[in-house]
Amino acid sequence: MKEMIVTSMPMFVCLFWSIMLALNLWERYRPYNVRLLIFMLTATVLYWGHCVFFNRSDSLIPLSDVCYVTSNLAVYPLYLVYIASLTDRREYHKWHYLLLLPTLVGGLAVALIYCLMSPAETQQFVEQYLYGGTLQGLTGAARVQAYVHNVCKVTFALQIPFVLWQGFRRIRIFNHLVSTVYADTEQRTLHPLRVMLWLFVFTSLVSVLFNAIGRYPFAGSMGILMFPSLLFSVLLFSLGYVGYRQKFSILDVEQDESQTDAVLAESGGEAEASELLQRIRQLVENEQFYLKPDLKIVDLVVKLRSNRSYVYNAINREMGVSFSDYINGLRVQHACRLMQADHSLLMQHVAEQSGFMSMASFYRNFKTVMGLGPKEYLQNLIETS
């Protein structure tokens, strides 16, 4: 009974988030949540295969083994597809299907060989290879099946570096895009997913190790089995929780950018970069446009009645800073002036009057610009006054 509970934990975690995501999609359709739901369902099948294996349900082994091999090859590429749906302007990519090609080939190969194996060969393969961890004594289709399983293990290990590299790269590019479009980046960047990928790095090493040595050493050993089960349960719960709370994607960026198209058309013949920079500084700095809460670069574009790409380039290239850094730098300077003028102001009031949407954003940006927190800055002002 205990072994059943321990081995089924990751499966029920995945099943729980699959249900939650499905209910969420029922209320509001989001393409990236569909990808995350597919990932969670695939992981559910993967850990069902684990559960069958560790509880010695021999009659289900051929079916569960096919499901295990197929889903094991699919989970990492599917998580990358999920990240791509959050970060990329193009919804579909041919290479997504190429990433899943080993899944199709490996799953079909394992299923076909099981169909060709006699009951005796299947029994031999299960006992010798799956539970014994050895190829010795295997003959015919059973030996071929073992070789195919080994190839699938190597393929799984080769997938991981590429998925992690692409995942980190896409998140970095997306976060940079957010900083060029929004002054307030909280709840818009994918920093939580970046943390999840770092957890993936650790669990990937564990996964490769488990795949290399096989599952057989863990069968029948509750003490050893508890560690990977808890580890993957925590990771999967964290992935589901972060994904369930994720409400912002490239679709929102595109929607905000499209606001300029509803007001004015893209046009050439823009003034010199120096003149545009002067107009930007006049509006943002002199007229204190930076105090507008939740300021977006499209607000600036519409106000200036300019070309979107020209304004982007003027700030990000000519000034050499992101839109977020430019606006929040001015907000921090404004906050300093407020504290210099009145030492009794509450930090909440300083943040609100400086245009910050949250205290977290205020503290983070203030420390980035000034090198110390706002309370420390205020205390220094009091001591020197």
Buried (B, 14 or more C-beta within 10 A) or exposed (E): EEBEEBBBBBBBBBBBBBEBBBEBBEEEEBBBBBBBBBBBBBBBBBBBBBBBBBBEEBEBBBBBBBBBBBBBBBBBBBBBBBBBBBBBEEEEEEEBEEBBEBBEBBBEBBBBBBEEBEEEBBBBBBEBBBBBEEBEEBEBBBBBBBEBBBBBBEBBBEBBEEBBEBBBEBBEEBBBBBBBBBBBBBBBBBEBBBEBBEBBEEBBEBBBEBBEEBBBEBBEEEEEBBEBBEBBBBBBBBBBBBBBEBEBBBBBBEEBBEBBEEEBEEEEEBEEEEEBBEBBBEBBEEEEBBBBEEBBBBBBBBBBEBBBEBBBBBBBEEBEBBBBBBBBBBBBBBBBEBBEEEEEBEBEEBBBBBBBBEBEBBBBBBBEBBEEBBEEBBEEEEEEE
